């Protein structure tokens, strides 16, 4: 059977930033999302890098006024100086391999 791949587009854009001296947990990420008016799925933290996808008008307004690092710092009670290496990012599309899901169950 031929391989079937489904690509799910993701058009989100945002910023990644290095956060020093703090380990963020789920409540921290929820706090950041609430303060920026975005969904919790739009805030990710991995290996000291915080990624925020700009998915709301409120967040866009904060970005436009160059206040994103200030809002993040206030949300998690850290100094703005602990945030560095701010980089624009674009979400990557998700791919799903359908090989196993499309094979018929031979045990029936």
C-alpha positions as CSV (number, residue, x, y, z in Angstrom):
1,X,0.0,0.0,0.0
2,X,1.3,3.5,-0.9
3,X,2.3,5.9,1.8
4,X,-0.2,8.6,2.6
5,X,0.9,11.8,4.3
6,X,-1.5,14.5,5.5
7,X,-0.1,18.0,6.0
8,X,-2.0,20.3,8.4
9,X,-1.0,23.9,7.7
10,X,-0.1,26.2,10.6
11,X,0.1,29.9,9.8
12,X,0.9,31.2,13.3
13,X,3.7,33.6,13.7
14,X,5.3,34.9,16.9
15,X,8.5,35.2,18.8
16,X,10.9,32.9,20.6
17,X,13.0,34.2,23.5
18,X,15.6,32.8,25.8
19,X,14.5,33.0,29.5
20,X,17.4,32.7,32.0
21,X,17.3,31.6,35.6
22,X,13.8,30.3,35.7
23,X,12.0,27.0,34.9
24,X,8.5,27.7,33.7
25,X,5.7,25.3,34.5
26,X,2.1,25.0,33.2
27,X,0.6,27.6,35.5
28,X,3.3,30.1,34.3
29,X,2.4,29.4,30.7
30,X,-1.3,29.8,31.4
31,X,-0.6,33.1,33.1
32,X,1.4,34.4,30.1
33,X,-1.4,33.3,27.8
34,X,-4.0,35.1,29.9
35,X,-2.0,38.3,30.1
36,X,-1.5,38.3,26.3
37,X,-5.1,37.3,25.4
38,X,-4.0,34.2,23.6
39,X,-4.8,30.5,23.9
40,X,-2.6,28.3,26.1
41,X,-1.6,26.3,23.0
42,X,0.1,29.4,21.7
43,X,2.7,29.5,24.5
44,X,5.4,26.9,24.5
45,X,8.5,26.4,26.7
46,X,11.3,24.0,25.9
47,X,15.0,24.0,26.9
48,X,14.9,27.5,28.2
49,X,13.3,28.9,25.1
50,X,9.8,30.5,25.4
51,X,7.8,30.7,22.2
52,X,4.7,32.9,22.0
53,X,2.5,32.8,18.9
54,X,0.8,36.1,18.2
55,X,-2.8,35.0,17.8
56,X,-4.9,37.9,19.2
57,X,-5.5,41.5,18.6
58,X,-4.4,42.2,22.2
59,X,-1.1,40.4,21.7
60,X,-0.6,42.2,18.4
61,X,-1.1,45.6,20.2
62,X,1.5,44.6,22.8
63,X,4.0,43.5,20.1
64,X,3.3,46.7,18.1
65,X,4.2,48.8,21.1
66,X,7.5,46.8,21.7
67,X,6.2,45.7,25.1
68,X,6.2,41.9,24.7
69,X,9.2,41.3,27.0
70,X,7.8,43.6,29.6
71,X,4.4,41.7,29.6
72,X,6.2,38.3,29.8
73,X,8.4,39.5,32.6
74,X,5.5,40.9,34.6
75,X,3.4,37.7,34.1
76,X,6.1,35.4,35.6
77,X,7.6,37.9,38.0
78,X,11.1,38.1,36.5
79,X,13.4,40.9,35.4
80,X,13.2,42.0,31.8
81,X,17.0,41.5,31.7
82,X,16.4,37.7,32.1
83,X,14.8,37.6,28.6
84,X,17.2,37.7,25.6
85,X,17.7,36.5,22.1
86,X,14.2,37.5,20.8
87,X,13.7,36.0,17.4
88,X,10.6,36.0,15.0
89,X,9.3,32.5,14.4
90,X,6.7,30.9,12.1
91,X,5.0,27.7,13.2
92,X,5.8,24.5,11.2
93,X,3.0,22.5,9.5
94,X,2.1,19.2,11.2
95,X,2.5,16.0,9.1
96,X,0.6,12.8,9.8
97,X,1.7,9.5,8.3
98,X,-1.5,7.5,7.5
99,X,0.1,4.1,6.7
100,X,-0.8,2.3,9.9
101,X,-4.3,3.9,10.1
102,X,-5.3,2.9,6.6
103,X,-4.2,-0.8,6.8
104,X,-7.0,-3.2,7.2
105,X,-7.1,-5.2,10.4
106,X,-5.9,-8.7,9.3
107,X,-6.8,-10.3,12.7
108,X,-10.6,-10.2,12.1
